Amino acid sequence: MRKPSRWTLRRRLVVVLVSLVAVVAVGMGAISALALRGSLITQVDEQLKAANQRAANAPEWLFSQNGTAQGAPTPDDDHRPSPGNLQPGQAIGTINLFSLDGEVRADYIDESGQRQYLDDAQTATLLAVPQDGAAHPVGLEDLGEYRAMSTVTSSGAVAVTAIPTESVTSTVTRFVVVEIIVGVLALLVAATVGLVLVRRELRPLDRMAATATRVSHLPLDRGEVVLAERVAEQDTDPSTEVGQVGSALNQLLGHVAAALTARHESESQVRQFVADASHELRTPLASIRGYAELVRRSPEVLPAGAVTAMGRIESEAARMTGLVEDMLLLARLDAGRTLETEPVDLGMLAIDAVGDAHAAGRDHVWHLELPDADDDAEPVVVGDEHRLRQVFANLLTNARLHTPPGTTVTVQVETVGENVEVRVTDDGPGIPEELRDRLFQRFTRGDESRTRGTGSTGLGLAIVDAVVGAHDGTITATPGAEGGTTFTVRLPAAASA
């Protein structure tokens, strides 16, 4: 799988721009250097052709049998001047070689004006130049690179002329160095200007990202949502690619806002229906329970089956009444019903809840841990005492119903910073992994809790989550290292609230 690139779009665009400038600069520099060298070589070849013509047209008396020039003595028999370099107009450094009847003379005038003679290897290299009257590159040992031209004179002599290309090489080298310096400066300028321009051109995308980020922070999961965030009109021009993205994002936000509105209306209708139905069911359920109890307590002798049936009707009516009350409570909390706000001592609620749990589940071991009496930070919160009492009751009932007999349940209440924490810990078998993600959803029940004997409706933890959330608190469930589960409720302390 290909690893995604961590480079930002801005960085990639600047790199592409700089790379393009670099490629263009290198291409132009290479072409310019080649063109310059070609032009300089052409000039050298023209100079070479003129020098070779002067050497080939040297008078015959300059090449006498004894190698003298108008009777002037030569240094020795092995070194005699070439007629080409005795001609006027020959540039310093120009090599001339003259070969006639097996006698070869080759020399040049150095920058100090002294005549220098070629050795045998250098002479052999020049004699090997094709006698076609065209310029050829040659390399002379200890002297460097030259352009050489060889022709045959009218008298049958071979005249070879060579001009050094060191000036061409140095000129091209200086040109390349200047090109490199200019190219580096151009790349730096391109990177700086490109970064500024790319950043300016990508500002609309930054504004769109900021809009999307603000939308992502909105509470969209429940309740009425007013999704007023939109991309600015200046960033929604459909004639540009960025504007098309902004326009598409606005359309998406519009569809999401419409869907959220429809969802809220549907939830409101369902919530109202549940509240109305629950409210309406309370009266007939109370009547059923009352009549069932009245029949069961009737002085008239009833068959045993009828008494049992009345008892079942009464118990089922009581269970349905509890379910209706839970559904009505959730509907009211969903509707944002205002709760009571008064100081509530969670330590006292814990004492009462553990006492009730001990009476209801004597086959469990119940422990209570409260702050020390001299602790200044009392576990007091601001909220609805009745609802918070229900939180304790539901958590302890949940621990009693879903753990086997003999399980130890520990309730801890303490003040931690600006919060009051309530922890209900058991050493039971723990929560199945498939239930952890939806533990606080409504009607979530484990396999053991599906029987009527447990009396579980799957709404206990949902009510706890809703009540704690209404008090600006949080609840979490974490598995223990050796089994069991810890439910932690955090509520703002009365001082911070």
Phi, psi and omega in degrees: 000131183289130179285129181295146180288138178267000178283139177285161178299321179299316181292319180295320180295318179295319179296318178297317180297313181295321178297319179297316178297321180296316179297315180296318181295317179296317179298312180296320179297317180295316179296318180296317180296317178295319179295318179297314180297319178298319179295317180293321179295322177299318177296318178298318180296322177295317176297320180297318180297317179295318180294322180292323178295320178296319180292320182289334181266014179295140179300148183295331183293344176288344179239077181272175184296321182271002176076028180259156175251104181054042176079001180289140181288148176263159181301317178196179183287337182273341183235103178237139185294149176279139179302331182298319181279355173272352179281143176290150176096354180283134183283154176297136180094351180284127179268134175233133177237133180231125182232124180213128177052041176084352178262131184239132174234129182215125179201177175205160179260121180279181186292341179271359180090003180271143178277130179242137182256149181276149175276180185296320182294317179294321178296318180297323179296318180288324178294339180278353179294132180302139183269061183246004179073016178248156180279138180226141176283136177222153176242121181257128182301132179072356180246328178115201184267140182222163167250125186238147178224133182238130177225165178249126181283173180295335179272001179091004178279156177259121179247118180244130179236139180225135178241133181292148178253017180299321179296323177296313181298315181295321179295314179296322179297313178299320179297317180295319178299315178298319179298319180296315180298313179297321180296318178297315178298320179296322178295319178297316178297317180297320179295316181293309180295319180298320178298317180296313182293316180296319179297320179293319183288336181266003178302322175302322178294322177297319179293322177296318178298321178296320177297313179298323179294317178298321179295321181295338180271355179282144176284097185259359189278337182204163177076181179282130183242124175259100183266084183265356181291131177215157174287139182300150183299327181295343181255018182236028178289115183291350180278352178242155180296317179296320178297324177296321177295316179297319178295318179296322178294321177296319177298318178299315179296325177296316178296319179296318179297318179295318180295320179294321177297315178297320179296317180296319178297318179295316178297321180297318179296316179295318180297318179295320178297315180297317180296314180295316181296317180296318180296318182289332182282342183296317182293309179297327178293321177296322178295317179299314179298319181295314180294323179296318179292323179296317179293320182294329180264007181298141179290344180288145180283121180250152176301153181299322179297322181292321179296318179296318180297319179296323178296320179293319179298319181294317181291320179292325177294322177295318179295319178294325178296319177297318178296317180296319179296319178296315180296321179294322178296315179297320179297321179292320178294321178297326181283358179077031179299132182294132179264163175292146179233102178210156179298132181231127177272109182291336176297316179294320178297322179295320179298312180296318183294319179293323177297315179295320180295323178296322179290324182278332182228077181286349178274004175248160178255123185248129178239145179229128179237117181242160177299157178297154183296330181271008179284125182290329183275093180283146181281066183249134177234169176253121181179199182264111184299319182296317181290321179292326175297324178293328176300311178299315182298316181293318179296317181287325176296320178299317178295324181288321185283331188250018174229150182287163177303147182091355180290139177266126179243125183244130178249123180239136177231125178204159177263124181237105181065237181263012181235158170251124183253135174240121180241127176246111186242134175233157178254032180282198184286349180089176182265132176303143185299326182289348180261350188294322183289336182239030185296324184260012174279158184286142179063031173268120183223146174281170183298324182287341187267011183272354180276156181289339182296328181283334181074014183280136177253353183078012181248354185300306181289330175297320177294319178300314180298318181292318181293315179297318177298323178294338177263018180061033179246183179225156175223137179226155176235122182235136178285149178279164181293327181242037181096175181083177184217147175238120173263124182243120177252127178243123179233144178299133179293159184298324180295315180286328180293000000 
